[in-house]
Amino acid sequence: MKNDIEILTDEIVKAARKSFLELFENGEEYYYCSLVTIPEGFCPIVSAWSWEALKREAKRQGCQEANIKWSYADSPYCIFGEENFKDVTKLFFERPTMQELDDDDWDKEFNLRLQSMELAMKKLDEEGLFEKNQSRDSVCVLVEIMTPDEINTKIALRLNDPESKAMKSWLSEAAETFE
């Protein structure tokens, strides 16, 4: 019998796989693929950036590409494939309500949710999903909490080769580090 994290991970894998595969059908070259949640531990969303989308969106917004390059919310692919996450949303709602948990239980529950997201992205990476339109070295695979949190950097380092072109770029331009 599967435990809670395995159940959540399996559902996130199914939903994220379907969403990213649908997204990659456009043939663009992606450099950023992420599952994003908020500190309340809601169901994750997909956000992604391709080089082509970055050029279009920077022009549309009238800004420098660097200003939006790593912004999940500015991506035209933010919340992509939301309809694929219905079963994940249902599972999250069946779990304890975050607002009603004490601090210790909140930490345990939030970490379980975050870990299931990270495991899902790791499984999809092992399947070769993030190499559909680009080399794996050129895409940064992330699991993020918004607002920014140092855990985002720790997860990024576990999911990516720190020496890859994309990861080096993300670490120098967007990584969250707090002293």
N, C-alpha and C positions, 0 to 999 in steps of 0.2 A: 504494500500500500504506500502511495506517495505521501510525503510530508507536505506541509504548507508551502515551503519555499519551492519545492519541485512542481507543485500544482501551479503556483503563480508564474514561475519561470516558463513552464510549457505553454501557458496561454499567452504570455508576452511574446515568446518566440513566434508563435503562429501569427499573431496580429502584426508584429513588427516585420516579419518576413514578407507577409502579403503587402504591407504598406510600402516597404522599400522596393520590392520587386515591381510594383505598380509604378512607383516613382522613377525607377531606373529605366523603364520602357521609353522614356523621352530621349535616351541616348546621350544625355549631358554627362560631363565629367565632374564627379563629386569630390570635394575635399573635406566635407564635414557631414557626418551622420550621427544624430544624437537621439537619445530618449531623454525627455525632460519631465521633471515633476517639480512640485513646490513643497515647502516645509510641512504642509498639511498632509502630505503623503497621498495625493490624489493619483488616479490612473495616469501613467505616463503618456506623453504625446511624442510623435515623431517630428523632428525638425531636421532640415538638411540644407546644405548650400552646394551648388555647383558653380564652377567658374563662369559659366554662361549666365546663370541667374544673378550672380553678383554684379556682373557688368550691367545687365538690364535694370536691376533694382537700384544700383547706385545712380544710374542715369535718371531713372524715374523719380528718385528721392532728391536728386540734385546734390549728392554728397560724395565725398571721397569713398572709394571702396573700403579702405581701411577702417572707416567709421562703423561699418555694418558687417564686416567680413565674418565675424564669429558670433553675431547676434542671432540667437535662435528665433527671437520674436520678429526681427526684421525680414527674415527669410520668407519668400513667397511660398515655401514648402513647409511652413510652420503649421502644425496640426494636420499634416498630410495623412490621409487614410484613417481619419478619426473613426469612421464607421467600422473599421476592422477591429477596434478595441472594445466593442460592446461586451464581449464575454469577460475581458479583463476588468472593465469597469464594474461589472456585476460581482466578480470575485472580490474586488477591493471594497465594495459596499457591504459584502457579507462579513468582512473582517471587523475587528473592533473599531469603533469610532475614535479617531485620534484625539478629538477634543475632550473625550471623557476619560482618557487614560492618565494615570499619574506619570511623573517624569521618567521613572525607570521603565514602566511598561510602554510609554510612548517611544523611548529610545529603542527598545527591542522591536516594536512593531515597525517603526520607520526604517530601521536597519534591515529588517526582513524584506520590506518592500524594495528598498534600494538595492539590496543584494540580489533579489530576483531580477531586477532590471539589468544589473551588471552581468549576471550569469546568462541572461537571454542574449545580450549583445555579444558576449564571448562565444556562445554557441553559433550564432549567426556568422560571426567572423570565421570560426572554424569550418563552417560550410562553404566559405569563399564568397559569401553574399556581397561583401563590400569591394569585391574585385570585378564587379559586373561591367562597369564602364571606365574603370581606371585601375592602376596598379594599387595594391594594398598600401604600399609605401607612401602614396600620395593622398590618402584619406585618413582623417582623424576620426576615430570611432569613440563616442562619448556617452556617458550617462551623467546628467547634470541636474542639480537642484537650483532653482531660481527663487530667490535671489542668490547671487554667487556665494559659494561656500568652498572652503579649502578642500573638502572631500572630493570635489569635482576633479581637482588636480591628481589626487591620489588614485582615483578610479581611472582617469585617463592614462596614467603611467602603468596601470595594470593591464589595460586593454590595448595599448599601443606600444610599438617599439620606440623607446625614447630617442633612438638615433634616426628614425624615419624622417623624411623631408616634412611631412605634414605635422608630425608631433613637435619637431623642433620649432616650426613656425608657430604652432598653437602655444607652446610653452613660452616663447618670447613675446607673443602678442596678446594672449588672452588668459593664461593660467592664473587661477586664484591662489595667492599665497598671502598669508596673514602672519604678522609677527606678534 
